[in-house]
Amino acid sequence: MDQETISRLPEDTAGRRMKKLRLKAGLTQEKLSEYLGFSPNYYGQVERGRRELSKSLANALCCYFGVTYSYLYQGIRPDQLREEEEYDTCKNRLIRYLETCSEEECSLIYPVLQLLIQNKRNWETPPAARQEGKRRAGRPRKVQEKGQGRKK
């Protein structure tokens, strides 16, 4: 099937959207289901609408094809949402991307983002404020007990 024919396929059910994504990638049900870790029988039944799309299969499909759950379950593409265009900020794009990630991928991404943001905030802080609580590098001072002063 050529790409033009595939692009005209209906997208009225999750199964049909799955089929369209699979065909665009040039994969068979067997190859895709094997790659995603599902049985070809189960995958085929979901694609034909005989079984419900499970969360685990939806998650795997979203990760593999880089689509959102909104598209997979409801057929809503990001370009169809006017309000999303108006608020197409970097933060929204990041959120949309994270929607396509598995929990495992999110657990990898989170510490990296946290570190990047923490470093950025540290560098945005004026140098004087950063030095406020810090002592200069060098040998540690000897702590004197009370009542002991310097010997003259």
TORTORNU-619466 format. One record per atom (N, C-alpha, C): residue number from 0; x, y, z; residue in three letters. Coordinates in steps of 0.001 Angstrom, whole numbers, plus 500000, padded with zeros to 6 digits. Example, Ala and Ser with C-alpha at 12.3 -4.5 7.8 and 13.67 -1.06 7.14 Angstrom:
2
REC  nr      u      v      w rest
REC   0 513190 494310 507800  ALA
REC   0 512300 495500 507800  ALA
REC   0 513200 496700 507800  ALA
REC   1 512850 497750 507080  SER
REC   1 513670 498940 507140  SER
REC   1 512900 500030 507870  SER
//
This chain:
152
REC  nr      u      v      w rest
REC   0 500846 498826 500000  MET
REC   0 500000 500000 500000  MET
REC   0 500894 501240 500000  MET
REC   1 500620 502198 499117  ASP
REC   1 501451 503392 499063  ASP
REC   1 501038 504399 500150  ASP
REC   2 501899 505374 500389  GLN
REC   2 501687 506335 501472  GLN
REC   2 500431 507184 501268  GLN
REC   3 500108 507492 500040  GLU
REC   3 498908 508289 499769  GLU
REC   3 497653 507514 500155  GLU
REC   4 497604 506257 499824  THR
REC   4 496474 505399 500183  THR
REC   4 496385 505255 501701  THR
REC   5 497515 505071 502339  ILE
REC   5 497557 504942 503802  ILE
REC   5 497044 506225 504459  ILE
REC   6 497449 507377 503934  SER
REC   6 497030 508648 504545  SER
REC   6 495518 508859 504455  SER
REC   7 494848 508190 503497  ARG
REC   7 493395 508341 503355  ARG
REC   7 492611 507332 504187  ARG
REC   8 493303 506423 504869  LEU
REC   8 492603 505439 505697  LEU
REC   8 491836 506140 506820  LEU
REC   9 490670 505618 507180  PRO
REC   9 489898 506242 508249  PRO
REC   9 490592 506103 509602  PRO
REC  10 490341 507073 510479  GLU
REC  10 490933 507075 511815  GLU
REC  10 489847 507146 512882  GLU
REC  11 488723 506505 512638  ASP
REC  11 487592 506660 513550  ASP
REC  11 487643 505777 514792  ASP
REC  12 488569 504827 514865  THR
REC  12 488727 503990 516058  THR
REC  12 490205 503895 516407  THR
REC  13 490474 503507 517651  ALA
REC  13 491871 503343 518083  ALA
REC  13 492559 502280 517231  ALA
REC  14 491838 501195 516917  GLY
REC  14 492410 500128 516095  GLY
REC  14 492806 500612 514718  GLY
REC  15 491976 501444 514120  ARG
REC  15 492295 501964 512783  ARG
REC  15 493468 502942 512832  ARG
REC  16 493550 503704 513922  ARG
REC  16 494700 504598 514073  ARG
REC  16 495979 503770 514256  ARG
REC  17 495872 502671 515011  MET
REC  17 497019 501767 515185  MET
REC  17 497467 501209 513841  MET
REC  18 496508 500775 513035  LYS
REC  18 496815 500198 511732  LYS
REC  18 497493 501223 510833  LYS
REC  19 496980 502438 510862  LYS
REC  19 497537 503498 510029  LYS
REC  19 498990 503793 510428  LYS
REC  20 499243 503870 511712  LEU
REC  20 500608 504099 512188  LEU
REC  20 501538 502959 511769  LEU
REC  21 501055 501751 511934  ARG
REC  21 501850 500567 511586  ARG
REC  21 502170 500532 510098  ARG
REC  22 501158 500792 509261  LEU
REC  22 501367 500759 507811  LEU
REC  22 502307 501869 507359  LEU
REC  23 502189 503063 507959  LYS
REC  23 503094 504163 507606  LYS
REC  23 504540 503792 507897  LYS
REC  24 504740 503001 508951  ALA
REC  24 506091 502565 509319  ALA
REC  24 506538 501363 508499  ALA
REC  25 505637 500809 507685  GLY
REC  25 505972 499674 506839  GLY
REC  25 506171 498375 507608  GLY
REC  26 505404 498199 508686  LEU
REC  26 505543 497009 509526  LEU
REC  26 504339 496089 509406  LEU
REC  27 504580 494816 509640  THR
REC  27 503471 493858 509728  THR
REC  27 503016 493815 511184  THR
REC  28 501832 493264 511406  GLN
REC  28 501344 493101 512778  GLN
REC  28 502320 492252 513584  GLN
REC  29 502834 491213 512985  GLU
REC  29 503744 490299 513678  GLU
REC  29 505019 491005 514113  GLU
REC  30 505632 491760 513194  LYS
REC  30 506882 492456 513509  LYS
REC  30 506672 493501 514608  LYS
REC  31 505609 494293 514473  LEU
REC  31 505364 495339 515462  LEU
REC  31 505032 494744 516823  LEU
REC  32 504164 493742 516850  SER
REC  32 503792 493138 518129  SER
REC  32 505000 492484 518791  SER
REC  33 505869 491868 517990  GLU
REC  33 507090 491254 518530  GLU
REC  33 507994 492323 519138  GLU
REC  34 508162 493426 518420  TYR
REC  34 509009 494504 518909  TYR
REC  34 508458 495098 520206  TYR
REC  35 507138 495264 520279  LEU
REC  35 506515 495865 521453  LEU
REC  35 506373 494891 522617  LEU
REC  36 506533 493599 522356  GLY
REC  36 506454 492608 523420  GLY
REC  36 505044 492087 523683  GLY
REC  37 504201 492078 522665  PHE
REC  37 502833 491561 522779  PHE
REC  37 502656 490435 521774  PHE
REC  38 501692 489577 522045  SER
REC  38 501468 488479 521102  SER
REC  38 500810 489034 519839  SER
REC  39 501155 488482 518679  PRO
REC  39 500534 488926 517432  PRO
REC  39 499016 488747 517460  PRO
REC  40 498545 487698 518112  ASN
REC  40 497118 487436 518202  ASN
REC  40 496410 488584 518955  ASN
REC  41 496955 488942 520118  TYR
REC  41 496359 490028 520906  TYR
REC  41 496408 491343 520134  TYR
REC  42 497586 491642 519561  TYR
REC  42 497725 492892 518817  TYR
REC  42 496715 492962 517674  TYR
REC  43 496594 491881 516916  GLY
REC  43 495660 491841 515793  GLY
REC  43 494218 492045 516236  GLY
REC  44 493838 491443 517363  GLN
REC  44 492470 491611 517871  GLN
REC  44 492203 493059 518262  GLN
REC  45 493194 493717 518864  VAL
REC  45 493021 495128 519244  VAL
REC  45 492921 495988 517989  VAL
REC  46 493778 495726 517017  GLU
REC  46 493769 496514 515788  GLU
REC  46 492448 496341 515041  GLU
REC  47 491848 495155 515091  ARG
REC  47 490567 494917 514416  ARG
REC  47 489365 495357 515260  ARG
REC  48 489610 495816 516493  GLY
REC  48 488530 496297 517343  GLY
REC  48 487798 495214 518104  GLY
REC  49 488360 494031 518163  ARG
REC  49 487710 492922 518877  ARG
REC  49 488060 492896 520355  ARG
REC  50 489148 493575 520719  ARG
REC  50 489547 493691 522121  ARG
REC  50 489874 495139 522421  ARG
REC  51 489749 495501 523695  GLU
REC  51 490064 496865 524132  GLU
REC  51 491572 497110 524073  GLU
REC  52 491924 498331 523808  LEU
REC  52 493323 498749 523821  LEU
REC  52 493757 498897 525278  LEU
REC  53 494707 498091 525714  SER
REC  53 495169 498156 527101  SER
REC  53 496106 499351 527286  SER
REC  54 496251 499759 528532  LYS
REC  54 497151 500882 528828  LYS
REC  54 498593 500534 528472  LYS
REC  55 498981 499282 528732  SER
REC  55 500367 498901 528447  SER
REC  55 500653 498908 526938  SER
REC  56 499703 498455 526132  LEU
REC  56 499899 498494 524686  LEU
REC  56 499851 499940 524188  LEU
REC  57 498935 500732 524729  ALA
REC  57 498853 502147 524337  ALA
REC  57 500160 502860 524660  ALA
REC  58 500706 502592 525830  ASN
REC  58 501963 503207 526238  ASN
REC  58 503090 502811 525288  ASN
REC  59 503158 501532 524961  ALA
REC  59 504195 501047 524046  ALA
REC  59 504052 501684 522662  ALA
REC  60 502817 501808 522175  LEU
REC  60 502581 502418 520862  LEU
REC  60 502954 503903 520867  LEU
REC  61 502568 504603 521925  CYS
REC  61 502894 506032 522021  CYS
REC  61 504404 506239 522030  CYS
REC  62 505103 505403 522777  CYS
REC  62 506567 505510 522833  CYS
REC  62 507191 505198 521485  CYS
REC  63 506718 504148 520850  TYR
REC  63 507307 503714 519581  TYR
REC  63 507064 504729 518462  TYR
REC  64 505834 505208 518351  PHE
REC  64 505487 506097 517244  PHE
REC  64 505597 507582 517592  PHE
REC  65 505801 507908 518865  GLY
REC  65 505913 509318 519261  GLY
REC  65 504600 510068 519142  GLY
REC  66 503490 509395 519413  VAL
REC  66 502183 510045 519376  VAL
REC  66 501663 510194 520806  VAL
REC  67 500634 511001 520974  THR
REC  67 500061 511210 522298  THR
REC  67 498917 510228 522530  THR
REC  68 498562 510091 523799  TYR
REC  68 497410 509255 524144  TYR
REC  68 496135 509849 523548  TYR
REC  69 496060 511183 523482  SER
REC  69 494888 511843 522903  SER
REC  69 494670 511396 521463  SER
REC  70 495761 511266 520726  TYR
REC  70 495625 510813 519347  TYR
REC  70 495227 509347 519309  TYR
REC  71 495916 508526 520069  LEU
REC  71 495679 507091 520006  LEU
REC  71 494261 506729 520436  LEU
REC  72 493800 507293 521538  TYR
REC  72 492477 506938 522058  TYR
REC  72 491341 507714 521389  TYR
REC  73 491581 508989 521064  GLN
REC  73 490490 509837 520579  GLN
REC  73 490674 510364 519171  GLN
REC  74 491842 510184 518606  GLY
REC  74 492086 510671 517252  GLY
REC  74 492374 512153 517175  GLY
REC  75 492693 512770 518311  ILE
REC  75 492962 514211 518339  ILE
REC  75 494454 514431 518128  ILE
REC  76 494771 515060 517011  ARG
REC  76 496167 515392 516723  ARG
REC  76 496463 516779 517275  ARG
REC  77 497702 517024 517708  PRO
REC  77 498040 518341 518270  PRO
REC  77 497702 519504 517349  PRO
REC  78 497825 519288 516019  ASP
REC  78 497535 520384 515094  ASP
REC  78 496039 520693 514997  ASP
REC  79 495188 519866 515588  GLN
REC  79 493752 520102 515548  GLN
REC  79 493282 520961 516730  GLN
REC  80 494134 521170 517691  LEU
REC  80 493741 521922 518876  LEU
REC  80 494176 523375 518733  LEU
REC  81 493221 524256 518545  ARG
REC  81 493549 525669 518381  ARG
REC  81 494222 526244 519612  ARG
REC  82 493651 525925 520772  GLU
REC  82 494206 526490 521993  GLU
REC  82 495650 526043 522204  GLU
REC  83 495993 524874 521726  GLU
REC  83 497358 524396 521880  GLU
REC  83 498299 525238 521025  GLU
REC  84 497826 525669 519858  GLU
REC  84 498641 526529 519016  GLU
REC  84 498879 527863 519693  GLU
REC  85 497850 528393 520356  GLU
REC  85 497982 529672 521027  GLU
REC  85 498948 529594 522194  GLU
REC  86 499004 528454 522835  TYR
REC  86 499848 528271 524008  TYR
REC  86 501004 527324 523716  TYR
REC  87 501504 527375 522515  ASP
REC  87 502580 526473 522128  ASP
REC  87 503900 526982 522691  ASP
REC  88 504046 526826 523981  THR
REC  88 505269 527239 524650  THR
REC  88 506190 526031 524755  THR
REC  89 507399 526300 525115  CYS
REC  89 508360 525220 525303  CYS
REC  89 507871 524263 526386  CYS
REC  90 507257 524809 527427  LYS
REC  90 506744 523988 528518  LYS
REC  90 505657 523029 528012  LYS
REC  91 504751 523520 527184  ASN
REC  91 503694 522666 526624  ASN
REC  91 504264 521600 525701  ASN
REC  92 505265 521971 524911  ARG
REC  92 505886 520977 524031  ARG
REC  92 506564 519894 524852  ARG
REC  93 507198 520285 525936  LEU
REC  93 507843 519320 526818  LEU
REC  93 506817 518387 527451  LEU
REC  94 505708 518938 527892  ILE
REC  94 504637 518130 528485  ILE
REC  94 504077 517158 527456  ILE
REC  95 503838 517631 526242  ARG
REC  95 503325 516749 525189  ARG
REC  95 504312 515623 524899  ARG
REC  96 505602 515948 524907  TYR
REC  96 506601 514910 524657  TYR
REC  96 506605 513893 525797  TYR
REC  97 506526 514369 527022  LEU
REC  97 506540 513471 528174  LEU
REC  97 505324 512547 528180  LEU
REC  98 504214 513000 527596  GLU
REC  98 503030 512144 527501  GLU
REC  98 503305 510890 526679  GLU
REC  99 504275 510964 525782  THR
REC  99 504582 509811 524936  THR
REC  99 505594 508871 525579  THR
REC 100 506148 509270 526723  CYS
REC 100 507196 508474 527377  CYS
REC 100 506603 507466 528356  CYS
REC 101 507286 506362 528486  SER
REC 101 506893 505359 529477  SER
REC 101 507323 505842 530861  SER
REC 102 506831 505185 531881  GLU
REC 102 507205 505528 533258  GLU
REC 102 508713 505359 533447  GLU
REC 103 509263 504308 532846  GLU
REC 103 510704 504062 532950  GLU
REC 103 511497 505194 532295  GLU
REC 104 511051 505642 531128  GLU
REC 104 511734 506745 530447  GLU
REC 104 511622 508030 531256  GLU
REC 105 510462 508259 531851  CYS
REC 105 510284 509447 532695  CYS
REC 105 511218 509410 533895  CYS
REC 106 511415 508224 534471  SER
REC 106 512307 508122 535632  SER
REC 106 513761 508387 535234  SER
REC 107 514108 508170 533966  LEU
REC 107 515444 508522 533485  LEU
REC 107 515568 510021 533218  LEU
REC 108 514497 510600 532695  ILE
REC 108 514508 512008 532309  ILE
REC 108 514483 512940 533525  ILE
REC 109 513712 512583 534543  TYR
REC 109 513486 513477 535680  TYR
REC 109 514767 513952 536366  TYR
REC 110 515686 513046 536767  PRO
REC 110 516891 513539 537449  PRO
REC 110 517757 514433 536566  PRO
REC 111 517773 514149 535268  VAL
REC 111 518563 514971 534356  VAL
REC 111 517973 516380 534279  VAL
REC 112 516649 516464 534116  LEU
REC 112 515996 517773 534077  LEU
REC 112 516207 518530 535380  LEU
REC 113 516065 517821 536489  GLN
REC 113 516231 518442 537796  GLN
REC 113 517633 519039 537929  GLN
REC 114 518643 518296 537507  LEU
REC 114 520016 518762 537580  LEU
REC 114 520245 519966 536668  LEU
REC 115 519731 519899 535444  LEU
REC 115 519876 521019 534505  LEU
REC 115 519249 522295 535050  LEU
REC 116 518044 522160 535573  ILE
REC 116 517338 523338 536096  ILE
REC 116 518045 523885 537325  ILE
REC 117 518498 523010 538198  GLN
REC 117 519210 523440 539395  GLN
REC 117 520483 524196 539010  GLN
REC 118 521235 523669 538048  ASN
REC 118 522450 524356 537588  ASN
REC 118 522131 525708 536967  ASN
REC 119 521097 525760 536159  LYS
REC 119 520705 527025 535525  LYS
REC 119 520329 528060 536575  LYS
REC 120 519551 527640 537559  ARG
REC 120 519153 528573 538625  ARG
REC 120 520356 529037 539428  ARG
REC 121 521309 528153 539672  ASN
REC 121 522518 528549 540395  ASN
REC 121 523300 529600 539630  ASN
REC 122 523389 529441 538306  TRP
REC 122 524141 530399 537510  TRP
REC 122 523390 531701 537310  TRP
REC 123 522074 531674 537459  GLU
REC 123 521297 532914 537371  GLU
REC 123 521396 533731 538646  GLU
REC 124 521748 533089 539751  THR
REC 124 521896 533789 541020  THR
REC 124 523142 534658 540950  THR
REC 125 523050 535920 541374  PRO
REC 125 524230 536798 541326  PRO
REC 125 525390 536193 542119  PRO
REC 126 526621 536390 541645  PRO
REC 126 527787 535796 542307  PRO
REC 126 527882 536145 543790  PRO
REC 127 527554 537371 544158  ALA
REC 127 527638 537776 545564  ALA
REC 127 526700 536926 546426  ALA
REC 128 525501 536646 545918  ALA
REC 128 524540 535837 546671  ALA
REC 128 525010 534397 546761  ALA
REC 129 525708 533927 545729  ARG
REC 129 526214 532555 545756  ARG
REC 129 527334 532403 546772  ARG
REC 130 528139 533455 546953  GLN
REC 130 529278 533391 547861  GLN
REC 130 528881 533644 549308  GLN
REC 131 527670 534148 549515  GLU
REC 131 527216 534566 550835  GLU
REC 131 527474 533534 551919  GLU
REC 132 527076 532313 551708  GLY
REC 132 527207 531289 552734  GLY
REC 132 528487 530486 552632  GLY
REC 133 529350 530832 551712  LYS
REC 133 530547 530021 551486  LYS
REC 133 531784 530736 552018  LYS
REC 134 532727 529946 552512  ARG
REC 134 534026 530480 552923  ARG
REC 134 535010 530276 551791  ARG
REC 135 536053 531015 551847  ARG
REC 135 537097 530824 550851  ARG
REC 135 537768 529486 551053  ARG
REC 136 538270 528951 549979  ALA
REC 136 538978 527674 550069  ALA
REC 136 540295 527875 550796  ALA
REC 137 540745 526888 551487  GLY
REC 137 542000 526965 552222  GLY
REC 137 541962 526010 553394  GLY
REC 138 542922 526201 554286  ARG
REC 138 542946 525322 555443  ARG
REC 138 541824 525701 556400  ARG
REC 139 541235 524710 557043  PRO
REC 139 540175 525020 557994  PRO
REC 139 540751 525734 559218  PRO
REC 140 539966 526626 559773  ARG
REC 140 540376 527337 560980  ARG
REC 140 540308 526401 562167  ARG
REC 141 541202 526639 563124  LYS
REC 141 541136 525884 564370  LYS
REC 141 540044 526523 565208  LYS
REC 142 539198 525697 565758  VAL
REC 142 538123 526206 566590  VAL
REC 142 538680 526417 567989  VAL
REC 143 538555 527659 568489  GLN
REC 143 539040 527963 569831  GLN
REC 143 537908 527802 570825  GLN
REC 144 538256 527250 571948  GLU
REC 144 537248 527100 572998  GLU
REC 144 537061 528445 573689  GLU
REC 145 535945 528603 574370  LYS
REC 145 535663 529841 575080  LYS
REC 145 536709 530072 576162  LYS
REC 146 537048 531297 576333  GLY
REC 146 538014 531650 577372  GLY
REC 146 539443 531589 576889  GLY
REC 147 539659 530965 575787  GLN
REC 147 541024 530920 575256  GLN
REC 147 541163 531976 574190  GLN
REC 148 542074 532791 574333  GLY
REC 148 542338 533821 573328  GLY
REC 148 543665 533568 572689  GLY
REC 149 544073 534498 571890  ARG
REC 149 545390 534391 571278  ARG
REC 149 546462 534674 572307  ARG
REC 150 547521 533958 572235  LYS
REC 150 548658 534206 573127  LYS
REC 150 549504 535295 572522  LYS
REC 151 549904 536202 573390  LYS
REC 151 550730 537301 572905  LYS
REC 151 552146 537165 573318  LYS
//
